[in-house]
Amino acid sequence: MKIAVLKERAPGETRVALTPETAKKFIALGADVAVEAGAGEHAAIADAAYVEAGAAVGSAQEVLKDAGVVLGIQAPDPATLGSTKDGAFVAALFDPFKQTERVETYAKAGLEALAMEFMPRITRAQSMDVLSSQSNLAGYKAVIAAADQYGRAFPMMMTAAGTVQAARVFIMGVGVAGLQAIATAKRLGAQVSATDVRSATREQIESLGAKAIFVEEGGIEGEGTGGYASEMSDEYKAAQAKLVSEHIAKQDIVITTALIPGRPAPQLISDEQIASMKPGSVIFDIAVPQGGNVEGALADELVTRHGVTIMGYANTPAHLAPDASALFARNLFNFLSAFWDEEAGGPVLDEEIGDAVRLTRGGQVVNARLNEGG
């Protein structure tokens, strides 16, 4: 089977879905691998490295011809995939809840769209989970970018001229990105605190040496499906807002990471709360591509409100393209190789994972989660 990888065409997308490492592994399975010229340029991968790994490099048309699998970061325009085999797999990020028309176009084109963001959070799929691998890097990058914008030292420094106090960093939302943000801020020497609506995260926060900030009244009932937080009651939201308002005024840097699958990101920080912070403080909103956790946050723009800088990237992992590409590519290889069938000459997906990620098949939109609206 031929595996094709195109150059990413989405604005600001610097990652690539295949590395020379994973190209070699696919070839070892018996696949032919073809890569569009320049696909790895922004991820510091030269065409020659793919050729050395055994892949063919050519134009998009040459790469796609008779391909049975197309790998991508962002799902390519289905109109460009006409020279692939009938029923070809396309494994990438599809943003299915927002891009419903594109999903329908994939169905009409007879392509089998596999949404990597729908990978179930089960033990055997951990190594295939692109959201986790990319969120890990996003949590790290958010702290590094915020530290740079903050312009002051993170650790306590005792000098002959006096003491520099450690920065106070508050992490809101303790999923994969939040945990990495805690760990990164701690490594840089900050005083770190964190909050979440899920009680299970308290132990995780404290295990990393951070202070856990939780609403205690009435218990915590925020555990949703797949390890994500669920929508909270109005009473809980009010209690959480009060707690955050009291805590946030003392912070130098705040990192927000909260997402709810299939819905806009919940607002965690209001303009009034921003106004309570010290001038020169920084907020990094990782969730800004999904509408943001912070009032007034804009993707890829520095916004100053009440002397506080609010920032966030439209595509945070793309700011670490070589590492993000390497992890994404391994996720894709782990996914397809787990179901590789020598007789079929390609992947044959099982029901548990296949049904979870498959959006289209046989000209129809077949994903139950998508058809049910989440």
N, C-alpha and C positions, 0 to 999 in steps of 0.2 A: 504494500500500500504506500502511496505517496503522501507525505506530509508537507504542507505548504505553509510558509510564514511570510506575511507581508510587512512592509514598512507601515508603522502606525501613522494614521492620517488625522486623528482627532487633535484639535488645537492643544498645545501644551503637553502632549503625550510623548515622553522621552524614552519610555521603556520598550522592551522587545520581548516577545513571547518564547524565544528560543535562544539558547546560548550554545557555544561550541561543545560544552560539557553535555548538555541534553541532546544535542544533535548526534553525538557519538553513541549515546545510549539508545536512541531510537533506531539508529542504523544497525546496532548490535541486535535489536529485536527482529531485523529483517526489513525495515522500512526504508524507502527512498525519501530523502529530505531535500527540500528546495527552499531557498531563502531569497527574497527580493533584494536586489543590490541596495546597499545603504540602510538596511533594516536596523542594524545594530549601531549605527553611527553615534547616536546620542547617548548610548549606554556604553560607549568606549569599546565596542566590538567591531573590528575591521572585517570586511568581506573575506579577506585572506584567511582569517581565523576559522570562518565557517568552511571554506574550501579545504583547509588543512584537516578539519574534523571529518571530512568526507561528504559534506553537503554540496549541492549544486547552487550556484548563485546566478540569478538572471533577472529579467524584467518581470513585472507582475503577471503579465499574460503567460509567460513561459513557466513561471512558478506554479500558477494555478491550474494549468492544463492537466486534466485527468487526476487531480488531487482527490483523495478520499477523506482527508482530514485537513482542516485549516485551523491554525492556532493563532490567537491574537490576544492583545491586552484588551482593547476596546473592540467590540464586534464590528467587522468591516461592513460597508454598504453591500447588502445582498445583490444589488444590481451588478456589482463587479465580479461576482463569483460564478458567472454562467458557464465557464469552461471547466468547472470541477465535475466530478462524477455525480450522477444522480443520487440523491440522498446523502451527500457528503456531510460529515460531521463538521461543525464549526464550534470550537471550544474557546470561550472568551468571556469578558464581562459584557452583559447585555443591558443592564439597568432596566429590567423587564417591566416594572410597575410604571415607569415614566415613558418608556419607549415601546408602547403597545403596538403602534403602527409598524414599527420596524420588525417586531416579532411576527406580526401577521404577514409582512412581506416575505420573511424567511419561510413561513409555512407555504405561501403561494409558490415560492421558488423551488419547493421540494427539498429544502435543506433541513438537516437535523441540528437545530440550535441547542447548544449545551451551555447553560448559564453557570459559570463558575461561582458566582456569588450565591447560588442556591445550594452549594455543597452542604450536605447535612453535617451538623456538628456532633458526630459520633466518633468513637475511638478509632475505627479503622480508616476514617476519612481525614484524620488530622493532618496527615502529610500532604493532602490534596487541597487544603483549605487556603485559597488565595487571600480571602479577606483577613484571616489571622496573620499571615506572613506580611502582608502589606500594612496592616494596622500596627504591627510591631514596629516597623520602620517609621510609620507616621508618628507614633508616640515619642520616639527618640528625636525625630526631626523637629517636632513641635517645641520641645524643650530647648534644643540647640538654637533654633531660630528666635525663640522668645528671649533667650539669654543674650543673644547678639543684639537684639533690639533694646533690651533693658539697659545695656551699656554700663553695668556695674558688676562687681565681683559676686559670685555665687557663694563661695565658702567663707567662713569666718577667717579673718587674717589678723594676726596679732603682730604689730610692727613697733619699732621704736617711736614712730610718729603717732601711734594710737591703734585702736582696734577697728577693723571693718566688720560690721555685723553680717552674719549669713543672710542670704536672700530667703524670703518666705514664699514658698511655692505651694499652690493649692490645685489639686487635680480633681476635676468633677467628671465622674463616670469612670468606673474601674473595670473596663473590659480589657482586651488585649492591648489596645493603644494606651489606656490609662495606666495599666501596670508597668508598661515600658517607660512611660513618662515619669512615674514615681521612681523607678530604678535609675533612670538617667539623671533626674534632679538630685537624687541622693548621692550618686557618684560624683556629681559636681560640687557637692558640699552644702546644698541648701537644706533649710528646715522645711520638711515636706509634710503636708496633710492632704487627705483625700476623702471624698464622699461618694456614695452610690445609694441607689434605692434598694439594692439587693443585699440581704443580710449576710449571704455567703461570702461577700467580698471583704468583710471586716477583717477576718483572719489573714486574707491575702495582703491587705494594706499593711497590717501590723507586722507581717512576716518580712516585709521589705524595709521595715524601720520607720515607716511613716505613721502619723497620727490619724486615727479614723474619726471622721466627723459624721455622726448619724442622728437622724430624727428618731427619738426613742418612743414618743407617745403613740400608743396604738399598734406598735410593732411595725415591721417592715414587710411589705407585701409586693415587692417589685420584681420578682423573678418571673421572666417571660420564657418563651420557647427558644431553644437553641442557645441559651446562655445570655440572651439579650434582656434588657429591662422591658417591662410592660408599661402600659399607660397607667398613671397613678390617679388616685381619687383627688377631688378638689381639696379635701381636708388635708391630705398628705402634702399636696403641692404648697398649700399655705404654710404649713409647719416647716417644710423644707426651705421655702423662700425666707422665712424669718431666721432660720439657722444660718443660711448662707449669708444673709445681709449682715449678721453679727460677725461672721468669720471673715468675709471677703474684704472688709474695710481695713484689715490688718495685713493683707497680702501684697506682695510685690509683683508676683506673676501668677496668673491663673491659666490653666489649660483645661479646655472643655472638650469632651469626647463622646457625649451621649447621642446615641442613634436608636431609633425604633424601626425595624425593617418594614418597608412598604409605606411608611408615613414620613411626613416632614420631621426634621429634628426638633425635639422639644426645646422651648426657650428656658434657659436656666438662669440667665443674668439679664436683669432689666436695666434701663437707663438710670433709674434711681440708684440701683446697686453700684453701677459704674461710678456714679457721682460720689459715692461714699469712699472710693479708693483713693490712695495717695497719688498726687501728680507724679508722672514718671513710671507708674505701674504699667504692666503689659498683660494683655489677654490674648491667648492664641486659641482660636476656635477651629478645631479639627473638623467639626461637623458643618462648616460653612457651605460645602457643596450641596448639602441636603437642606439648606435653608438657615442653618446656623443655630447654635445654642445661645448666642449673645445678640441682644438688640443692637442693630446698627452695623453688624459685621458684614463685610463685603469680601468676596473671594479675590485674592491677589491684590488687595488694596490695603494700605495703612490708613486706618480711620482713627482720628483723635477726638475723644469725647471727654470733657471735664478733665483734660490733662492726661487721660489714660489712652494708651495706644492699643487699638484692637486690630488683630491681624489673623489671617488664615489663608491657606492655599486652596485653589480649586482642585489640585491633584497633589497632595503632599508626598506620596511615594515617588512621584516623578522627579522630585528634587533629590532623590538618591538613586538615580537610574541604574547604575551598574549593579548595586546590591539588590534593588527591587526586582530587576529583570532576572537575576540569578535565582532568587527565591520563587518568583512567579513561574519561571520555566521549570523548576524542579517540581512545583505543585502540579503543573500540567503533565509532566512525565510520570509522576507517581500515580496520577489519575488514570491516564491511558494505559500505562504498562500493567497496572493491576488487573485490567480486563483484556489484555492482549491475548488473542487466540491465534495460534500458529496456523491452524487449518483455514481459518477465515482470513488470515493475513492482516488482521487489524483488531481493534477493540470491539468486544461484545459486552455491553453493559448489563449489569444485573438490575433487578427491580428496585432494590432499596436505594442505591445511589443513582442509578440511571433514571428512575422515575422522578427523583428529586431535582435533578439538574436539567432534564430534557424539557425544552419549551415547545418544540415543534417536531412533528413526524408525520409522514404520509400526507402532507398538504394541510394538516390541522394543527392548531394550538392545543397541546395535550397536557400541559402542566396544570395539575389540580390546584396548586397554590395560586398560580396566576389567574386561572379561570374563576377562582373563588374570591379574587381581589385581595389576597394576602394570606 
